Amino acid sequence: MLSSVRASQASYVVLPENVTDKPTVLSFLVDRFEQVGSDVWRERIIDGKVHWQDGSLIELGTAFKPRARVYYYREVKSETKVPFEEKILYRDEQIILAFKPHFLALHPSGNFVNECLVNRLRIKTGIETLVPAHRLDRATAGIVLMILNPEARSQYHDLFKNHKITKEYQALAKLTPELLACHQAGELVLPIQWTVKNRMVKGEPSFTMKVVEGDSNTHSEISLIQVINEIGVFDLSPITGRTHQLRVHMQSLGMPILNDTCYPNLQPKSADDYAHPLKLVAKRLKFKDPLTSQPHDIQIDGITHLLK
């Protein structure tokens, strides 16, 4: 069902300390969010939809204040309800570990302002400060670490930056003709493991990634653990965390993930096909809480989700 919508929760941006060429908040917003357009920002400010953290309104001539937070409400002409439910797997005073279904955005982006995991969990818990500690593609399902206090975000983000968290994924893909022939001949010995390292940069269009020559900036460990007919079940561990890394690395092995609309070939833009989700799921997060030192090891049955 489609309807005109405004985000029920405000987004915010922190005005950077090192910006000196933007005298007003408006000039910064126009430069920072080029895709929105200056007329839209002017209209939002005039309509009272942009404000400081204390709720006081920002006007067209309001001066830029380094380190201050500017709150605003994203708007889209229409938004589609994603027919899959999120689930809270674990919660304490510091964090929430939640399951994000396929097709649900992690946070407001593109044509989604309310249909995202952050907004749904804020409504469900009543905690408006809740923010994600890392990324997970809208097309990918799986476990997401959410932080209840955004002031602690850097400490949780450092878990990923400093490789102090174990991330495990599972995926389905068609076997290469060579692997399939070995399987059908009864000669395939599992598991088969690959270490994939290469250099990835933004492709065209810019939301895609491509492999180029040069020193590697990505690293994934991939294992084929099971074969179901002609389909392989793969365990994937991203050692680095580039956008679309696992999807590109599976493609580089000649086995793109099933139902991938970007790799190996970008499909024309169309409505989401809920019957054919990307067969990739983030199945495990293991880490020690940087604030409480409590160990966490949250897992889901990846194959069950992939075979739905």
C-alpha positions as CSV (number, residue, x, y, z in Angstrom):
1,M,0.0,0.0,0.0
2,L,1.4,3.4,-1.0
3,S,0.9,6.7,0.8
4,S,2.6,10.1,1.2
5,V,4.8,9.9,4.3
6,R,7.1,11.8,6.5
7,A,9.5,10.1,8.8
8,S,8.0,9.5,12.2
9,Q,11.4,9.9,13.8
10,A,13.9,12.7,13.2
11,S,17.2,12.1,11.7
12,Y,20.2,14.2,12.7
13,V,23.6,15.4,11.4
14,V,26.4,16.7,13.5
15,L,27.9,19.9,12.1
16,P,31.6,19.2,11.7
17,E,34.2,21.2,13.5
18,N,36.5,21.7,10.5
19,V,34.0,23.4,8.1
20,T,34.7,27.1,7.7
21,D,33.2,27.9,4.3
22,K,29.5,27.4,5.3
23,P,28.2,30.4,7.2
24,T,24.7,29.1,7.7
25,V,23.1,25.7,8.6
26,L,21.2,25.9,5.3
27,S,24.4,26.3,3.2
28,F,25.9,23.2,5.0
29,L,22.7,21.1,4.5
30,V,22.5,22.0,0.8
31,D,26.2,21.0,0.3
32,R,26.0,17.9,2.5
33,F,22.9,16.5,0.9
34,E,23.2,17.4,-2.7
35,Q,20.6,14.9,-3.8
36,V,17.9,16.6,-1.8
37,G,18.1,20.0,-3.5
38,S,18.3,23.6,-2.1
39,D,14.6,24.4,-2.7
40,V,13.6,21.4,-0.6
41,W,15.9,22.4,2.3
42,R,14.6,26.0,2.2
43,E,11.0,24.7,2.3
44,R,11.7,22.4,5.2
45,I,13.3,25.2,7.2
46,I,10.4,27.6,6.4
47,D,7.9,24.9,7.4
48,G,9.6,24.4,10.8
49,K,10.9,20.9,10.0
50,V,14.6,21.6,10.9
51,H,15.7,22.2,14.5
52,W,18.4,22.1,17.1
53,Q,18.7,19.3,19.7
54,D,16.7,21.3,22.2
55,G,13.8,21.7,19.7
56,S,14.4,25.4,18.9
57,L,13.8,26.0,15.2
58,I,16.5,26.7,12.6
59,E,15.8,29.6,10.2
60,L,17.2,30.4,6.8
61,G,19.9,32.6,8.2
62,T,20.7,30.6,11.3
63,A,24.5,30.5,11.7
64,F,26.6,27.3,11.5
65,K,27.6,26.0,14.9
66,P,30.4,23.4,14.9
67,R,29.7,20.2,16.8
68,A,26.0,21.0,17.1
69,R,23.3,18.5,16.1
70,V,20.8,19.5,13.5
71,Y,17.5,17.5,13.4
72,Y,15.3,17.1,10.4
73,Y,12.5,14.9,9.0
74,R,13.0,13.0,5.8
75,E,10.1,12.9,3.4
76,V,9.2,10.8,0.4
77,K,6.2,10.9,-1.9
78,S,5.3,7.2,-1.3
79,E,6.6,4.3,0.8
80,T,5.8,0.6,0.5
81,K,5.2,-1.5,3.5
82,V,7.8,-4.3,3.8
83,P,5.8,-7.5,4.6
84,F,8.4,-9.1,6.8
85,E,8.9,-8.7,10.6
86,E,12.0,-7.9,12.5
87,K,12.8,-9.7,15.8
88,I,14.6,-8.7,19.0
89,L,17.0,-11.6,19.8
90,Y,18.7,-10.0,22.8
91,R,18.4,-6.8,24.8
92,D,20.2,-5.3,27.8
93,E,20.8,-1.8,29.1
94,Q,23.4,-1.1,26.4
95,I,22.5,-2.9,23.2
96,I,19.9,-4.8,21.2
97,L,20.7,-7.6,18.9
98,A,18.0,-7.8,16.3
99,F,17.1,-9.9,13.2
100,K,16.6,-7.7,10.1
101,P,14.5,-9.4,7.4
102,H,15.2,-9.2,3.7
103,F,14.1,-6.0,1.9
104,L,14.0,-3.9,5.1
105,A,16.4,-1.0,5.1
106,L,18.6,-0.6,8.2
107,H,18.0,3.1,8.5
108,P,16.2,5.8,6.5
109,S,17.5,5.9,2.9
110,G,16.3,6.4,-0.6
111,N,12.5,5.9,-0.7
112,F,12.3,4.5,2.8
113,V,11.8,6.7,5.8
114,N,9.7,4.7,8.2
115,E,10.1,1.2,6.7
116,C,13.5,0.6,8.2
117,L,14.8,-1.4,11.2
118,V,15.9,1.6,13.2
119,N,12.4,3.2,13.1
120,R,10.6,-0.1,13.7
121,L,12.7,-0.8,16.8
122,R,12.4,2.8,18.1
123,I,8.6,2.4,18.0
124,K,8.7,-1.1,19.5
125,T,11.0,-0.2,22.3
126,G,10.2,3.5,22.9
127,I,14.0,4.3,22.7
128,E,14.4,7.1,20.2
129,T,18.2,7.2,20.6
130,L,18.7,3.7,19.2
131,V,21.3,3.6,16.4
132,P,23.0,0.7,14.5
133,A,26.7,-0.1,15.2
134,H,27.4,-1.3,11.6
135,R,25.9,-1.7,8.1
136,L,23.8,-4.4,6.6
137,D,22.5,-4.1,3.1
138,R,18.7,-3.8,2.6
139,A,18.8,-6.9,0.4
140,T,20.6,-9.0,3.1
141,A,18.8,-10.5,6.1
142,G,20.4,-11.2,9.5
143,I,21.7,-10.1,12.8
144,V,22.3,-6.4,13.5
145,L,23.9,-4.8,16.6
146,M,22.0,-1.8,17.8
147,I,23.2,0.7,20.4
148,L,20.8,2.3,22.9
149,N,23.1,5.2,23.7
150,P,24.5,6.9,20.6
151,E,27.3,8.5,22.7
152,A,28.8,5.0,22.9
153,R,28.6,4.3,19.2
154,S,32.4,4.7,18.6
155,Q,33.2,2.1,21.2
156,Y,31.0,-0.5,19.5
157,H,32.1,0.6,16.0
158,D,35.7,-0.1,17.1
159,L,34.8,-3.7,17.5
160,F,34.4,-3.9,13.7
161,K,37.2,-1.5,12.9
162,N,39.7,-3.4,15.1
163,H,38.5,-6.9,14.1
164,K,37.3,-7.7,17.6
165,I,34.0,-9.2,16.5
166,T,33.3,-12.4,14.6
167,K,30.8,-12.0,11.7
168,E,29.5,-15.1,9.9
169,Y,27.2,-15.3,6.9
170,Q,25.6,-18.0,4.9
171,A,24.6,-18.0,1.3
172,L,23.2,-20.1,-1.6
173,A,24.7,-20.1,-5.1
174,K,24.7,-22.4,-8.1
175,L,27.9,-24.4,-8.3
176,T,30.4,-23.9,-11.2
177,P,30.1,-26.5,-13.9
178,E,33.4,-28.1,-12.7
179,L,32.2,-28.4,-9.1
180,L,28.8,-29.7,-10.1
181,A,30.4,-32.3,-12.3
182,C,32.6,-33.4,-9.3
183,H,29.5,-33.6,-7.1
184,Q,27.5,-35.6,-9.6
185,A,30.5,-38.0,-10.0
186,G,30.6,-38.4,-6.2
187,E,34.1,-36.9,-6.1
188,L,33.4,-33.7,-4.3
189,V,35.1,-33.7,-0.9
190,L,33.6,-31.0,1.5
191,P,34.3,-28.6,2.9
192,I,36.1,-26.7,0.1
193,Q,37.7,-23.4,1.2
194,W,38.7,-20.2,-0.6
195,T,40.6,-17.2,0.6
196,V,39.5,-14.3,-1.5
197,K,41.6,-11.1,-1.5
198,N,41.3,-8.3,-4.1
199,R,41.0,-4.6,-4.6
200,M,37.5,-3.2,-4.8
201,V,36.4,0.3,-5.8
202,K,33.1,2.0,-6.6
203,G,31.6,0.9,-9.9
204,E,29.1,2.5,-12.2
205,P,26.5,3.2,-10.9
206,S,28.2,4.3,-7.7
207,F,26.2,2.0,-5.4
208,T,27.9,-1.0,-7.0
209,M,31.4,-2.3,-6.5
210,K,34.0,-3.7,-8.9
211,V,37.3,-5.5,-8.7
212,V,40.4,-3.7,-10.1
213,E,44.1,-4.2,-10.3
214,G,46.2,-3.2,-7.3
215,D,46.9,-4.1,-3.7
216,S,44.0,-5.9,-2.0
217,N,41.7,-4.0,0.3
218,T,39.3,-6.8,0.9
219,H,39.5,-10.2,2.4
220,S,36.9,-13.0,2.8
221,E,37.1,-16.6,3.9
222,I,34.5,-18.7,2.0
223,S,33.6,-22.4,2.4
224,L,31.3,-24.7,0.5
225,I,29.8,-26.9,3.2
226,Q,26.8,-28.6,1.6
227,V,25.3,-29.3,-1.8
228,I,21.5,-29.4,-2.3
229,N,20.8,-30.6,-5.9
230,E,22.8,-28.1,-8.0
231,I,22.9,-25.4,-5.2
232,G,25.8,-24.9,-2.9
233,V,25.5,-23.8,0.8
234,F,28.4,-21.5,1.7
235,D,29.7,-20.2,5.0
236,L,31.3,-16.8,4.6
237,S,33.5,-14.8,7.0
238,P,34.3,-11.2,5.9
239,I,37.6,-10.2,7.4
240,T,37.2,-6.7,6.0
241,G,33.9,-4.9,5.6
242,R,33.6,-3.3,2.2
243,T,30.2,-2.6,0.7
244,H,28.8,-5.6,-1.2
245,Q,32.1,-7.5,-0.4
246,L,30.7,-10.9,0.0
247,R,28.5,-10.5,-3.1
248,V,31.4,-9.5,-5.2
249,H,33.7,-12.2,-3.8
250,M,31.2,-14.9,-4.6
251,Q,30.9,-13.6,-8.1
252,S,34.7,-13.6,-8.4
253,L,34.6,-17.4,-7.7
254,G,32.1,-17.8,-10.5
255,M,29.2,-18.5,-8.2
256,P,27.1,-15.3,-7.7
257,I,24.7,-15.5,-4.8
258,L,21.2,-16.5,-5.9
259,N,18.7,-13.7,-6.7
260,D,21.4,-11.0,-6.7
261,T,20.1,-8.1,-8.7
262,C,23.5,-6.4,-8.9
263,Y,26.1,-9.1,-9.6
264,P,27.2,-10.3,-12.1
265,N,24.8,-8.1,-14.0
266,L,22.9,-5.1,-12.7
267,Q,19.1,-5.7,-13.2
268,P,16.7,-2.9,-14.3
269,K,15.2,-1.1,-11.4
270,S,11.8,-2.6,-10.5
271,A,9.6,-3.3,-7.5
272,D,10.9,-5.6,-4.9
273,D,10.3,-9.3,-5.6
274,Y,9.4,-10.6,-2.2
275,A,9.3,-14.2,-3.4
276,H,12.9,-14.1,-4.5
277,P,15.1,-12.5,-1.8
278,L,18.9,-12.4,-2.0
279,K,20.1,-15.7,-0.6
280,L,22.5,-14.2,1.9
281,V,22.0,-14.0,5.7
282,A,24.2,-12.7,8.5
283,K,23.8,-15.6,10.8
284,R,26.2,-14.9,13.7
285,L,27.8,-12.1,15.8
286,K,30.3,-13.0,18.5
287,F,32.0,-10.3,20.6
288,K,32.8,-9.0,24.1
289,D,30.8,-5.9,25.1
290,P,33.3,-3.0,25.2
291,L,31.4,-1.3,28.1
292,T,30.4,-4.3,30.3
293,S,32.9,-7.0,29.1
294,Q,30.0,-9.4,28.8
295,P,30.6,-12.0,26.1
296,H,27.9,-12.4,23.4
297,D,27.5,-15.1,20.8
298,I,24.2,-14.7,19.0
299,Q,23.4,-17.1,16.1
300,I,20.4,-18.0,13.9
301,D,19.8,-21.0,11.7
302,G,21.0,-19.5,8.4
303,I,19.9,-22.4,6.2
304,T,16.3,-22.2,7.5
305,H,16.1,-18.6,6.4
306,L,17.7,-19.2,3.1
307,L,15.5,-22.1,2.1
308,K,12.2,-20.3,2.8
